[in-house]
Amino acid sequence: MTSSDREVRTILEGVASGALGVEDALAKLPLLQVNQLGEFARLDFGRAARKGVPEVVYAPGKTDEALLDIVRSFLTVIGLALVSRLTPEGAATLSDGLSAAPGSEAELLYSPVTRVFEAWTAAYRRPVDNGVVGILTGGTSDVGVAEEAALVAAHMGCRVLRAYDVGVAGVHRLFEPLSEMIRERASVLVVVAGMEGALPSLVSGLVDVPVIGVPKSGGYGLGGDGSAALYSMLQSCSPGLVTVNVDNGVGAGATAGLIARRVADAGRSEEGSAP
């Protein structure tokens, strides 16, 4: 019996004896869903239940065998596995390994643009009705990072609205899609931009919802590693703009999803309390 199993038993015995209430037990259980996988990983199966954010496996630095074992474990326990920054070669190897497993019926999807790999079983059900997230990019080079954010927000149950290649070099392209996002009541906007990273500041000055700036690596010479865009967003005087690290689409999507979900929950509460 593992330490996690012992803790679950303790919780169940507490409920049976009356020393622990059902609601308290439900709050404790997701905290225990961590599984040791060999000598190389401790998998957090309870993250989605605990935080509402799906676990995303970061591919770089992992061997093909380790990644395959991790993905198989997530599919077995929760029916969903998401992998970021996976090369096309790695995706092919992972797909072959999953397909070779006896009785494997998982659906597999990989995008070489986003370098995100998705696998899910028939038992998996994506949550719904958790708000609206808008995602914009300065240029087409930013789409890969933006789609990471979109993927995470979508698996958190959010409806995702996209508008790409609307940067300040042709600012007239921005206003129609931004107006549409506001009409569709987006609760939060994720704005990905490279070069000088000006787009999030501009967007934040035009809307009354939080804006999450994502600096994107890419550009010419000094600052092309994303540092110029990062400094620009951090130094912005536009209120309501917060910034994640360079290329952190996953973090931006998770934060946006949490904001949108809370707004959706508040709206449902207000509807339920209306006379």
C-alpha positions as MATLAB code, in Angstrom:
seq = 'MTSSDREVRTILEGVASGALGVEDALAKLPLLQVNQLGEFARLDFGRAARKGVPEVVYAPGKTDEALLDIVRSFLTVIGLALVSRLTPEGAATLSDGLSAAPGSEAELLYSPVTRVFEAWTAAYRRPVDNGVVGILTGGTSDVGVAEEAALVAAHMGCRVLRAYDVGVAGVHRLFEPLSEMIRERASVLVVVAGMEGALPSLVSGLVDVPVIGVPKSGGYGLGGDGSAALYSMLQSCSPGLVTVNVDNGVGAGATAGLIARRVADAGRSEEGSAP';
ca = [
       0.000    0.000    0.000;
       1.422    3.393   -1.001;
       1.454    6.430    1.263;
      -1.298    7.941   -0.896;
      -3.417    4.799   -0.429;
      -2.933    5.019    3.328;
      -4.020    8.645    3.372;
      -7.133    7.822    1.345;
      -7.943    5.037    3.796;
      -7.537    7.470    6.696;
      -9.963    9.896    5.063;
     -12.537    7.166    4.392;
     -12.257    5.862    7.954;
     -12.752    9.398    9.226;
     -15.970    9.732    7.230;
     -17.176    6.322    8.408;
     -16.550    7.207   12.051;
     -18.141   10.632   11.757;
     -14.904   12.428   12.597;
     -14.701   13.908    9.077;
     -17.518   15.442    7.089;
     -18.214   14.489    3.487;
     -17.401   17.961    2.158;
     -14.098   18.018    4.029;
     -13.241   14.605    2.599;
     -14.032   15.757   -0.945;
     -11.729   18.744   -0.452;
      -8.873   16.507    0.702;
      -9.036   13.771   -1.916;
      -7.769   15.718   -4.985;
      -4.689   16.717   -2.990;
      -3.665   13.073   -2.781;
      -3.840   12.160   -6.448;
      -0.115   12.175   -7.074;
       1.383    8.995   -8.499;
       5.035    7.952   -8.565;
       5.978    6.686  -12.018;
       9.217    4.741  -11.900;
      12.121    6.798  -10.616;
      11.591    9.798  -12.890;
       8.146   11.351  -12.412;
       5.458   12.182   -9.883;
       2.247   12.694  -11.823;
      -0.380   15.131  -10.586;
      -3.623   13.449  -11.630;
      -5.678   15.698   -9.360;
      -4.650   19.020  -10.837;
      -7.760   19.483  -12.964;
     -10.034   18.594  -10.040;
      -8.069   20.777   -7.639;
      -7.424   23.828   -9.823;
      -9.552   23.398  -12.924;
      -6.353   23.469  -15.013;
      -5.300   20.378  -16.989;
      -1.791   19.047  -16.570;
       0.411   19.801  -19.586;
       3.505   17.658  -20.009;
       6.593   19.569  -21.174;
       8.343   17.372  -23.725;
      11.906   18.763  -23.965;
      14.415   16.880  -21.817;
      12.333   13.709  -21.587;
      13.289   10.459  -23.274;
      10.841    8.894  -25.718;
      10.253    6.027  -23.278;
       9.579    8.302  -20.308;
       7.198   10.484  -22.293;
       5.299    7.439  -23.542;
       4.911    6.097  -19.987;
       3.692    9.474  -18.725;
       1.132    9.876  -21.507;
      -0.151    6.316  -21.062;
      -0.598    6.945  -17.329;
      -2.645   10.095  -17.883;
      -4.815    8.359  -20.459;
      -5.464    5.465  -18.085;
      -6.339    7.602  -15.073;
      -8.074   10.712  -16.452;
      -8.521    9.975  -20.158;
      -6.581   13.025  -21.376;
      -2.923   13.783  -22.047;
      -1.551   17.096  -23.319;
       2.091   17.494  -24.343;
       3.756   20.794  -25.249;
       6.863   21.645  -27.300;
       6.976   18.231  -28.946;
       8.959   17.916  -32.174;
       7.373   16.273  -35.224;
       9.801   13.366  -34.829;
       8.871   12.992  -31.169;
       5.186   13.125  -32.043;
       5.605   10.336  -34.580;
       7.426    8.171  -32.053;
       4.821    8.855  -29.359;
       1.958    8.097  -31.734;
       3.550    4.804  -32.766;
       4.064    3.805  -29.135;
       0.493    4.590  -28.154;
      -0.975    2.843  -31.188;
       1.090   -0.272  -30.494;
      -0.381   -0.750  -27.024;
      -2.899   -3.635  -26.851;
      -6.470   -2.335  -26.774;
      -5.394    1.272  -27.353;
      -8.338    3.328  -28.575;
      -7.138    6.845  -27.812;
      -7.690    9.629  -30.325;
      -4.430   11.392  -31.224;
      -3.918   14.906  -32.582;
      -0.682   16.764  -33.267;
      -0.010   20.175  -34.789;
       3.498   20.935  -36.084;
       2.663   24.659  -35.857;
       1.868   24.607  -32.147;
       4.018   21.530  -31.361;
       1.221   20.408  -29.040;
       0.144   16.776  -28.865;
      -3.314   15.777  -27.618;
      -4.524   12.292  -26.754;
      -7.885   11.408  -25.268;
     -10.054    8.378  -24.686;
     -13.764    7.912  -25.345;
     -14.416    8.382  -21.623;
     -12.978   11.901  -21.579;
     -15.468   14.775  -21.492;
     -14.209   18.316  -21.927;
     -15.884   20.773  -19.515;
     -18.138   23.435  -21.033;
     -19.750   26.792  -20.259;
     -16.771   28.193  -18.369;
     -16.712   31.603  -20.003;
     -15.155   33.244  -23.028;
     -11.474   33.913  -23.702;
     -10.194   36.106  -26.546;
      -6.739   35.512  -28.028;
      -4.907   37.925  -30.322;
      -1.444   37.939  -31.886;
       0.707   40.639  -33.357;
       1.867   38.467  -36.257;
       1.609   35.004  -37.734;
       4.910   34.035  -36.082;
       3.118   34.275  -32.741;
       0.396   31.753  -33.582;
       2.156   28.706  -32.107;
       2.341   30.234  -28.623;
      -1.182   31.626  -28.953;
      -2.537   28.181  -29.793;
      -0.929   26.758  -26.661;
      -3.001   29.245  -24.669;
      -6.100   28.386  -26.694;
      -5.636   24.667  -26.091;
      -5.391   25.028  -22.310;
      -8.348   27.416  -22.094;
     -10.472   25.138  -24.280;
      -9.749   22.114  -22.080;
     -10.821   24.241  -19.111;
     -14.238   24.576  -20.724;
     -13.857   28.058  -22.205;
     -15.071   29.224  -25.577;
     -12.031   30.648  -27.371;
     -12.202   33.520  -29.862;
      -9.146   34.115  -32.065;
      -7.796   37.036  -34.092;
      -4.287   36.619  -35.472;
      -1.917   38.970  -37.298;
      -3.464   42.191  -35.973;
      -0.294   43.932  -34.749;
       0.508   47.616  -34.494;
       2.279   47.690  -37.867;
      -1.232   47.648  -39.353;
      -3.340   48.685  -36.407;
      -6.485   49.095  -38.511;
      -6.662   45.276  -38.575;
      -7.259   45.151  -34.825;
     -10.486   47.024  -34.260;
     -13.049   44.771  -35.933;
     -11.999   41.492  -34.233;
     -11.437   43.247  -30.902;
     -14.937   44.760  -31.075;
     -16.343   41.305  -31.839;
     -14.635   39.840  -28.760;
     -16.134   42.536  -26.581;
     -19.581   41.953  -28.092;
     -19.183   38.240  -27.356;
     -18.427   39.177  -23.719;
     -14.898   37.830  -23.503;
     -13.924   37.978  -19.833;
     -10.185   38.162  -20.492;
      -7.874   38.656  -23.459;
      -4.555   36.942  -24.123;
      -2.334   39.024  -26.409;
       0.824   37.474  -27.867;
       3.406   39.755  -29.465;
       7.061   39.674  -30.434;
       9.359   42.402  -31.748;
       8.788   45.417  -29.436;
       5.699   43.835  -27.836;
       3.465   46.885  -28.173;
       0.146   45.186  -28.935;
      -0.874   44.170  -25.362;
      -0.482   47.758  -24.129;
      -2.612   49.050  -26.973;
      -5.330   46.454  -26.401;
      -5.338   47.014  -22.647;
      -5.932   50.723  -23.183;
      -9.072   49.987  -25.215;
     -10.938   47.381  -23.152;
     -12.383   47.010  -19.650;
     -11.342   43.380  -19.079;
      -7.985   41.968  -17.915;
      -5.319   41.534  -20.584;
      -2.583   38.922  -20.297;
       0.477   39.853  -22.326;
       2.665   37.065  -23.700;
       6.057   38.216  -25.009;
       7.123   36.104  -27.964;
      10.715   35.348  -28.853;
      11.556   36.472  -32.346;
      12.817   39.622  -33.976;
      15.985   41.198  -35.249;
      19.219   41.448  -33.290;
      19.212   42.759  -29.722;
      16.034   41.788  -27.885;
      15.059   39.168  -30.444;
      15.057   36.506  -27.745;
      11.817   38.030  -26.441;
      13.471   40.256  -23.854;
      12.517   43.475  -25.685;
       8.849   42.449  -25.772;
       9.005   41.324  -22.128;
      10.474   44.619  -20.907;
       7.968   46.586  -22.955;
       5.004   44.744  -21.444;
       6.398   44.939  -17.909;
       6.979   48.690  -18.287;
       3.544   49.369  -19.774;
       1.564   52.247  -18.325;
      -1.694   50.768  -19.631;
      -3.812   49.648  -16.641;
      -5.177   46.117  -16.517;
      -2.229   44.474  -18.281;
      -0.298   41.639  -16.627;
       2.520   39.718  -18.249;
       3.726   36.110  -18.232;
       7.186   34.934  -19.200;
       8.531   34.729  -22.740;
       6.657   32.189  -24.892;
       4.535   31.025  -21.926;
       1.331   30.275  -23.800;
       0.405   27.487  -21.395;
       0.608   29.773  -18.371;
      -1.368   32.493  -20.106;
      -4.090   30.055  -21.152;
      -4.387   28.636  -17.638;
      -4.673   32.086  -16.064;
      -7.173   33.237  -18.667;
      -9.242   30.105  -18.105;
      -9.330   30.652  -14.350;
     -10.516   34.244  -14.809;
     -13.165   33.291  -17.369;
     -14.433   30.431  -15.207;
     -14.814   32.670  -12.169;
     -16.751   35.242  -14.220;
     -19.005   32.486  -15.601;
     -19.609   31.113  -12.095;
     -20.549   34.586  -10.848;
     -22.979   35.004  -13.712;
     -24.660   31.689  -12.941;
     -24.931   32.619   -9.273;
     -26.622   35.886  -10.146;
     -29.079   34.101  -12.423;
     -29.862   31.578   -9.723;
     -30.556   34.260   -7.138;
     -32.788   36.378   -9.392;
     -36.436   36.541   -8.236;
];
